[in-house]
């Protein structure tokens, strides 16, 4: 009986380690995704700003 309980505890510990490693990997991947998305949003905001500046220049020349 004690041997059975010991095997169950060992199996539980192995499963816990695997799940902890998986969680760390997922958290790391999620942080990479967050960083990448933030970078894309910044680039899109810069692009939109440049487009607005160019539209203003075009509108100025069209008004002449």
N, CA and C atoms as a LAMMPS dump frame, in Angstrom:
ITEM: TIMESTEP
0
ITEM: NUMBER OF ATOMS
192
ITEM: BOX BOUNDS ff ff ff
-5.0000000000000000e+02 5.0000000000000000e+02
-5.0000000000000000e+02 5.0000000000000000e+02
-5.0000000000000000e+02 5.0000000000000000e+02
ITEM: ATOMS id mol type element x y z
1 1 1 N 0.823 -1.196 0
2 1 2 C 0 0 0
3 1 3 C 0.869 1.263 0
4 2 1 N 1.916 1.282 0.821
5 2 2 C 2.8 2.443 0.884
6 2 3 C 3.518 2.632 -0.447
7 3 1 N 3.886 1.529 -1.081
8 3 2 C 4.557 1.607 -2.381
9 3 3 C 3.635 2.238 -3.424
10 4 1 N 2.369 1.87 -3.407
11 4 2 C 1.39 2.441 -4.335
12 4 3 C 1.274 3.956 -4.125
13 5 1 N 1.162 4.376 -2.893
14 5 2 C 1.047 5.8 -2.579
15 5 3 C 2.314 6.535 -3.011
16 6 1 N 3.47 5.927 -2.78
17 6 2 C 4.739 6.545 -3.178
18 6 3 C 4.794 6.722 -4.698
19 7 1 N 4.357 5.705 -5.451
20 7 2 C 4.344 5.802 -6.915
21 7 3 C 3.388 6.895 -7.373
22 8 1 N 2.256 7.01 -6.708
23 8 2 C 1.297 8.05 -7.064
24 8 3 C 1.876 9.441 -6.794
25 9 1 N 2.561 9.597 -5.692
26 9 2 C 3.198 10.877 -5.374
27 9 3 C 4.273 11.229 -6.4
28 10 1 N 5.068 10.25 -6.785
29 10 2 C 6.109 10.489 -7.79
30 10 3 C 5.49 10.876 -9.126
31 11 1 N 4.421 10.175 -9.497
32 11 2 C 3.738 10.505 -10.751
33 11 3 C 3.159 11.917 -10.682
34 12 1 N 2.591 12.27 -9.55
35 12 2 C 2.034 13.615 -9.378
36 12 3 C 3.124 14.673 -9.473
37 13 1 N 4.275 14.411 -8.894
38 13 2 C 5.385 15.358 -8.956
39 13 3 C 5.898 15.521 -10.381
40 14 1 N 5.986 14.419 -11.117
41 14 2 C 6.423 14.503 -12.521
42 14 3 C 5.418 15.315 -13.335
43 15 1 N 4.146 15.042 -13.129
44 15 2 C 3.105 15.777 -13.853
45 15 3 C 3.16 17.264 -13.506
46 16 1 N 3.359 17.57 -12.243
47 16 2 C 3.453 18.966 -11.818
48 16 3 C 4.619 19.666 -12.516
49 17 1 N 5.782 19.007 -12.583
50 17 2 C 6.948 19.606 -13.245
51 17 3 C 6.67 19.856 -14.726
52 18 1 N 6.042 18.884 -15.375
53 18 2 C 5.721 19.046 -16.798
54 18 3 C 4.755 20.211 -16.984
55 19 1 N 3.748 20.277 -16.136
56 19 2 C 2.771 21.361 -16.245
57 19 3 C 3.409 22.718 -15.937
58 20 1 N 4.318 22.771 -14.979
59 20 2 C 5.004 24.023 -14.648
60 20 3 C 5.875 24.482 -15.815
61 21 1 N 6.596 23.558 -16.44
62 21 2 C 7.418 23.899 -17.605
63 21 3 C 6.542 24.387 -18.754
64 22 1 N 5.427 23.71 -18.978
65 22 2 C 4.5 24.114 -20.033
66 22 3 C 3.961 25.516 -19.759
67 23 1 N 3.633 25.788 -18.522
68 23 2 C 3.12 27.107 -18.16
69 23 3 C 4.169 28.189 -18.405
70 24 1 N 5.415 27.916 -18.051
71 24 2 C 6.486 28.89 -18.284
72 24 3 C 6.662 29.151 -19.773
73 25 1 N 6.627 28.098 -20.573
74 25 2 C 6.768 28.249 -22.016
75 25 3 C 5.613 29.058 -22.59
76 26 1 N 4.412 28.749 -22.171
77 26 2 C 3.244 29.49 -22.665
78 26 3 C 3.302 30.956 -22.246
79 27 1 N 3.711 31.218 -21.016
80 27 2 C 3.82 32.603 -20.543
81 27 3 C 4.874 33.356 -21.348
82 28 1 N 5.99 32.698 -21.633
83 28 2 C 7.048 33.325 -22.438
84 28 3 C 6.528 33.623 -23.844
85 29 1 N 5.85 32.647 -24.455
86 29 2 C 5.312 32.848 -25.799
87 29 3 C 4.264 33.952 -25.815
88 30 1 N 3.452 34.015 -24.769
89 30 2 C 2.441 35.063 -24.68
90 30 3 C 3.102 36.43 -24.581
91 31 1 N 4.158 36.541 -23.79
92 31 2 C 4.859 37.821 -23.664
93 31 3 C 5.487 38.22 -24.994
94 32 1 N 6.026 37.255 -25.73
95 32 2 C 6.586 37.553 -27.053
96 32 3 C 5.49 38.075 -27.972
97 33 1 N 4.308 37.466 -27.914
98 33 2 C 3.172 37.887 -28.741
99 33 3 C 2.744 39.308 -28.363
100 34 1 N 2.697 39.59 -27.064
101 34 2 C 2.317 40.929 -26.599
102 34 3 C 3.32 41.962 -27.101
103 35 1 N 4.6 41.662 -26.982
104 35 2 C 5.641 42.589 -27.439
105 35 3 C 5.548 42.813 -28.944
106 36 1 N 5.341 41.748 -29.693
107 36 2 C 5.251 41.85 -31.142
108 36 3 C 4.033 42.685 -31.539
109 37 1 N 2.907 42.448 -30.89
110 37 2 C 1.692 43.187 -31.197
111 37 3 C 1.863 44.668 -30.87
112 38 1 N 2.483 44.966 -29.746
113 38 2 C 2.723 46.365 -29.375
114 38 3 C 3.62 47.043 -30.406
115 39 1 N 4.625 46.333 -30.897
116 39 2 C 5.517 46.882 -31.912
117 39 3 C 4.75 47.15 -33.205
118 40 1 N 3.891 46.22 -33.607
119 40 2 C 3.085 46.426 -34.815
120 40 3 C 2.147 47.616 -34.651
121 41 1 N 1.539 47.756 -33.49
122 41 2 C 0.641 48.888 -33.257
123 41 3 C 1.398 50.208 -33.349
124 42 1 N 2.616 50.236 -32.828
125 42 2 C 3.435 51.451 -32.914
126 42 3 C 3.772 51.76 -34.369
127 43 1 N 4.144 50.737 -35.124
128 43 2 C 4.471 50.95 -36.533
129 43 3 C 3.251 51.428 -37.312
130 44 1 N 2.082 50.867 -37.02
131 44 2 C 0.862 51.302 -37.696
132 44 3 C 0.518 52.744 -37.329
133 45 1 N 0.71 53.115 -36.085
134 45 2 C 0.453 54.494 -35.664
135 45 3 C 1.407 55.449 -36.379
136 46 1 N 2.675 55.074 -36.505
137 46 2 C 3.643 55.895 -37.236
138 46 3 C 3.241 56.019 -38.701
139 47 1 N 2.817 54.917 -39.283
140 47 2 C 2.382 54.936 -40.682
141 47 3 C 1.185 55.862 -40.86
142 48 1 N 0.213 55.764 -39.957
143 48 2 C -0.977 56.613 -40.044
144 48 3 C -0.616 58.092 -39.896
145 49 1 N 0.344 58.392 -39.01
146 49 2 C 0.787 59.772 -38.827
147 49 3 C 1.423 60.304 -40.108
148 50 1 N 2.262 59.493 -40.73
149 50 2 C 2.924 59.905 -41.973
150 50 3 C 1.896 60.105 -43.08
151 51 1 N 0.919 59.227 -43.167
152 51 2 C -0.13 59.356 -44.183
153 51 3 C -0.889 60.666 -43.992
154 52 1 N -1.224 60.993 -42.75
155 52 2 C -1.935 62.248 -42.488
156 52 3 C -1.081 63.452 -42.874
157 53 1 N 0.218 63.395 -42.585
158 53 2 C 1.111 64.493 -42.969
159 53 3 C 1.156 64.639 -44.486
160 54 1 N 1.251 63.521 -45.197
161 54 2 C 1.293 63.573 -46.66
162 54 3 C -0.027 64.068 -47.234
163 55 1 N -1.137 63.669 -46.637
164 55 2 C -2.444 64.165 -47.096
165 55 3 C -2.547 65.675 -46.894
166 56 1 N -2.002 66.167 -45.801
167 56 2 C -2.024 67.611 -45.553
168 56 3 C -1.188 68.343 -46.599
169 57 1 N -0.043 67.788 -46.952
170 57 2 C 0.807 68.399 -47.981
171 57 3 C 0.085 68.39 -49.319
172 58 1 N -0.542 67.283 -49.664
173 58 2 C -1.279 67.186 -50.931
174 58 3 C -2.429 68.183 -50.948
175 59 1 N -3.158 68.273 -49.847
176 59 2 C -4.285 69.211 -49.772
177 59 3 C -3.797 70.646 -49.928
178 60 1 N -2.624 70.953 -49.382
179 60 2 C -2.06 72.3 -49.5
180 60 3 C -1.751 72.619 -50.961
181 61 1 N -1.173 71.639 -51.681
182 61 2 C -0.852 71.868 -53.093
183 61 3 C -2.1 71.917 -53.958
184 62 1 N -3.111 71.15 -53.614
185 62 2 C -4.358 71.171 -54.386
186 62 3 C -5.111 72.477 -54.174
187 63 1 N -4.942 73.095 -53.023
188 63 2 C -5.643 74.344 -52.723
189 63 3 C -5.055 75.52 -53.499
190 64 1 N -3.818 75.389 -53.972
191 64 2 C -3.167 76.495 -54.704
192 64 3 C -3.677 76.625 -56.096
